[in-house]
Amino acid sequence: MPAPRLLLVEDDASLAELLEFRFEQEGYEVSATADGDEALMLAAEETPDLVILDWMIEGTSGIEVCRRLRRDPATARVPIIMLTAREAEEDRVRGLETGADDYLTKPFSPRELLARVAAVLRRVRPALAGETLVVGDLSLDPVAHRVERRSSQLRLGPTEFRLLKHLMEHPSRVFSRSQLLDAVWGRESDVSERTVDVHIRRLRVAIAVPGAEDPVRTLRSAGYALEPV
């Protein structure tokens, strides 16, 4: 199972170094920056599984970064945990209303942040915790590598399994071919985008059952999405 990708946006160099070390020890893949504008660029280049976002950072403010991430369809559903030295209730409310999923006031224990990140990911990405994914009439067990639809067990190749798992983790979200290449084949892969089309066709055949709709939606010039059916 791939490591969860975290985007850490924190301008306190010593705290950022500590958090990056602790999360990498726990098996996370961490991208770190102290700059709000760079954070938006990093999120656009590779969608993270979760963002840890300080309120007071260089460049674009943390609250504005949060707002822009929520406006972008590619990152609209990515969970965000905000860090701040602000203790006033109205500041916490503002952060949550802007789109943050959780809020942690400095100083805090790295152990508490680790626990909160794990809890949020279990809620929004159950496959990261080894839990069965269910979208419509499809279910996928990431531990047993079992896929079922309408009580029928399906046979998928390893690439189709990874592709389906990624789509089921983000139901109804549209992914471009390049985004699917990064997520399923890896950023260093030299596979062409046309390969995605081939495996989408194989996936459609593998999950087809009599009387059931095709849950894989194609958006011309945009990409693919998995819909509950």
Backbone torsions as a table, in degrees:
resi	resn	phi	psi	omega
1	MET	NA	129.1	-177.3
2	PRO	-64.1	150.2	179.6
3	ALA	-69.1	140.6	175.3
4	PRO	-62.0	137.1	-179.0
5	ARG	-96.5	123.5	177.9
6	LEU	-110.5	140.5	169.5
7	LEU	-109.0	114.4	-178.1
8	LEU	-103.3	119.6	-178.9
9	VAL	-118.5	100.0	-173.2
10	GLU	-150.2	127.0	-177.0
11	ASP	-95.1	-2.3	172.0
12	ASP	-83.9	104.6	-171.4
13	ALA	-58.3	-42.0	-177.9
14	SER	-68.5	-40.0	178.3
15	LEU	-67.8	-41.8	179.7
16	ALA	-61.4	-41.8	179.4
17	GLU	-64.3	-42.1	178.6
18	LEU	-63.0	-47.6	-177.8
19	LEU	-65.8	-40.8	178.6
20	GLU	-60.8	-43.2	179.0
21	PHE	-62.5	-46.7	-177.5
22	ARG	-64.2	-43.2	-178.5
23	PHE	-69.5	-37.6	177.5
24	GLU	-66.2	-34.6	174.7
25	GLN	-61.1	-32.4	-179.3
26	GLU	-86.6	4.9	174.7
27	GLY	95.4	11.5	178.3
28	TYR	-88.0	152.9	171.2
29	GLU	-99.0	120.2	-170.4
30	VAL	-116.6	129.6	167.5
31	SER	-111.0	129.7	-174.7
32	ALA	-124.7	143.7	175.1
33	THR	-152.7	155.6	176.5
34	ALA	-103.1	-0.3	-170.4
35	ASP	-116.5	130.6	-178.0
36	GLY	-64.1	-39.3	-180.0
37	ASP	-66.8	-40.0	177.6
38	GLU	-67.5	-34.3	178.2
39	ALA	-60.6	-43.4	178.8
40	LEU	-63.9	-38.8	178.6
41	MET	-65.8	-44.1	179.4
42	LEU	-63.4	-39.9	179.1
43	ALA	-66.0	-33.5	179.0
44	ALA	-73.1	-34.8	-179.0
45	GLU	-71.2	-41.0	179.8
46	GLU	-148.3	111.4	-176.1
47	THR	-62.2	121.8	179.5
48	PRO	-78.6	164.2	173.7
49	ASP	-81.1	-25.6	179.9
50	LEU	-160.0	147.4	177.9
51	VAL	-116.1	128.5	170.7
52	ILE	-103.6	115.9	-165.2
53	LEU	-128.1	117.1	175.9
54	ASP	-77.4	144.1	-179.2
55	TRP	-68.7	-48.5	-175.5
56	MET	-99.1	99.3	-179.1
57	ILE	-133.0	172.0	178.7
58	GLU	-73.0	156.6	178.4
59	GLY	67.8	-137.9	178.7
60	THR	-60.9	133.7	-176.6
61	SER	-66.0	158.6	179.3
62	GLY	-59.9	-39.6	-178.5
63	ILE	-66.5	-34.7	178.0
64	GLU	-74.5	-36.4	174.8
65	VAL	-59.8	-45.3	178.3
66	CYS	-58.2	-45.9	-178.8
67	ARG	-61.5	-43.6	-178.2
68	ARG	-70.5	-36.1	176.3
69	LEU	-62.5	-37.2	179.6
70	ARG	-72.5	-27.6	179.5
71	ARG	-78.1	-26.6	-177.4
72	ASP	-81.1	121.6	-179.1
73	PRO	-55.8	-30.3	-177.7
74	ALA	-70.5	-26.6	-177.0
75	THR	-120.6	6.2	-173.8
76	ALA	-59.4	-29.5	-176.4
77	ARG	-104.0	3.9	179.1
78	VAL	-72.9	125.4	180.0
79	PRO	-65.8	143.6	-178.3
80	ILE	-128.3	126.9	172.5
81	ILE	-110.6	120.9	-178.0
82	MET	-94.2	141.0	175.5
83	LEU	-114.4	138.0	-179.3
84	THR	-160.7	155.1	173.1
85	ALA	-89.7	-4.9	-179.3
86	ARG	-75.9	128.0	-177.1
87	GLU	-108.0	-11.2	-176.7
88	ALA	-64.5	141.4	-178.4
89	GLU	-59.6	-39.6	-177.7
90	GLU	-64.2	-30.1	176.8
91	ASP	-69.9	-41.6	177.8
92	ARG	-63.5	-41.8	179.0
93	VAL	-63.2	-42.9	179.7
94	ARG	-60.3	-43.0	178.9
95	GLY	-61.8	-43.9	-179.6
96	LEU	-69.2	-37.7	179.4
97	GLU	-68.9	-28.0	178.4
98	THR	-72.2	-22.3	176.3
99	GLY	134.1	1.4	178.0
100	ALA	-66.9	143.4	179.0
101	ASP	-88.4	-24.9	179.8
102	ASP	-154.2	168.4	-169.9
103	TYR	-147.1	128.5	-179.2
104	LEU	-130.1	126.0	-177.6
105	THR	-92.6	134.1	176.6
106	LYS	-75.4	148.0	-6.1
107	PRO	-76.8	152.2	179.6
108	PHE	-140.2	165.0	177.7
109	SER	-87.6	130.7	175.1
110	PRO	-54.8	-31.7	178.6
111	ARG	-63.4	-38.7	178.2
112	GLU	-66.3	-40.9	178.7
113	LEU	-63.9	-41.7	176.0
114	LEU	-57.2	-43.2	-179.4
115	ALA	-66.1	-39.9	-179.5
116	ARG	-68.6	-40.5	177.4
117	VAL	-61.7	-45.9	179.8
118	ALA	-61.3	-40.1	-179.4
119	ALA	-66.2	-42.6	179.5
120	VAL	-65.4	-43.2	-179.5
121	LEU	-65.7	-36.3	176.6
122	ARG	-62.0	-34.9	-177.9
123	ARG	-74.9	-43.2	-173.8
124	VAL	-97.4	-22.5	179.4
125	ARG	-131.5	72.8	-175.0
126	PRO	-57.7	-26.4	-179.4
127	ALA	-65.0	-27.0	177.9
128	LEU	-66.6	-22.9	177.8
129	ALA	-100.1	9.3	178.8
130	GLY	79.5	12.8	-178.7
131	GLU	-86.3	153.7	-179.0
132	THR	-69.4	134.2	175.7
133	LEU	-90.8	138.6	177.4
134	VAL	-133.1	123.2	175.0
135	VAL	-133.9	112.1	-176.3
136	GLY	60.1	-125.8	-178.8
137	ASP	-96.9	11.6	177.3
138	LEU	-101.7	139.0	173.0
139	SER	-133.2	142.6	-178.3
140	LEU	-135.5	123.6	177.0
141	ASP	-99.9	107.3	-175.5
142	PRO	-70.4	-20.2	-179.6
143	VAL	-83.5	-48.4	-179.8
144	ALA	-83.0	-7.8	-176.5
145	HIS	54.7	48.7	-179.1
146	ARG	-118.4	134.1	176.8
147	VAL	-123.6	131.1	178.9
148	GLU	-129.7	149.3	174.0
149	ARG	-143.5	122.4	-178.4
150	ARG	50.4	47.6	176.4
151	SER	71.0	5.2	177.4
152	SER	-102.7	129.6	176.7
153	GLN	-79.2	133.4	-175.8
154	LEU	-105.9	150.8	178.6
155	ARG	-108.1	117.4	-179.8
156	LEU	-122.6	143.6	171.6
157	GLY	-70.6	165.3	-176.7
158	PRO	-60.0	-37.9	179.4
159	THR	-70.4	-42.8	178.6
160	GLU	-63.6	-35.1	177.8
161	PHE	-63.9	-46.7	179.2
162	ARG	-64.4	-38.0	179.1
163	LEU	-65.6	-46.1	178.6
164	LEU	-63.9	-42.3	180.0
165	LYS	-59.1	-45.1	-179.8
166	HIS	-63.4	-43.3	179.9
167	LEU	-66.5	-37.6	180.0
168	MET	-71.1	-25.8	176.6
169	GLU	-70.8	-18.8	-177.9
170	HIS	-134.0	63.4	-176.2
171	PRO	-58.3	139.0	177.4
172	SER	72.5	-3.4	178.7
173	ARG	-85.6	134.3	-178.4
174	VAL	-87.3	128.4	177.0
175	PHE	-115.5	133.2	173.9
176	SER	-72.6	165.9	178.2
177	ARG	-60.0	-41.8	-178.6
178	SER	-65.6	-37.1	177.6
179	GLN	-65.9	-39.4	178.0
180	LEU	-68.0	-36.9	176.4
181	LEU	-59.9	-46.1	179.9
182	ASP	-62.3	-43.6	-173.7
183	ALA	-74.6	-37.1	-171.6
184	VAL	-100.5	-39.6	-177.8
185	TRP	-98.6	-21.9	-179.1
186	GLY	101.4	150.9	-175.0
187	ARG	-66.1	-27.2	-177.0
188	GLU	-87.6	-0.6	-176.8
189	SER	-69.6	144.3	176.9
190	ASP	-103.0	18.6	178.4
191	VAL	-69.9	142.1	-179.6
192	SER	-81.8	160.5	-179.3
193	GLU	-64.4	-27.4	178.8
194	ARG	-63.4	-24.7	177.8
195	THR	-61.8	-33.8	178.5
196	VAL	-60.0	-43.7	179.9
197	ASP	-60.6	-40.6	179.8
198	VAL	-61.6	-46.5	-177.5
199	HIS	-73.8	-28.6	173.0
200	ILE	-63.2	-42.4	178.0
201	ARG	-62.5	-42.6	178.3
202	ARG	-64.6	-38.6	178.9
203	LEU	-63.7	-43.6	179.4
204	ARG	-58.3	-42.9	179.0
205	VAL	-65.5	-41.8	-175.3
206	ALA	-67.4	-32.4	-176.3
207	ILE	-100.4	4.8	179.1
208	ALA	-74.9	132.5	173.1
209	VAL	-132.3	151.2	-176.6
210	PRO	-56.1	132.9	175.7
211	GLY	80.4	1.7	-177.6
212	ALA	-107.3	145.4	178.0
213	GLU	-73.2	158.8	174.4
214	ASP	-79.3	117.1	-178.3
215	PRO	-80.2	-11.3	-178.7
216	VAL	-85.8	118.7	-177.9
217	ARG	-103.4	134.9	177.2
218	THR	-105.4	128.3	175.5
219	LEU	-113.4	113.1	-175.4
220	ARG	-54.1	130.6	178.8
221	SER	67.1	5.4	-179.1
222	ALA	-117.8	-51.3	-179.3
223	GLY	147.2	-144.0	-174.3
224	TYR	-132.1	152.6	175.3
225	ALA	-144.8	156.4	175.5
226	LEU	-108.9	124.8	-178.0
227	GLU	-110.0	143.3	173.9
228	PRO	-67.0	131.6	177.9
229	VAL	-133.9	NA	NA
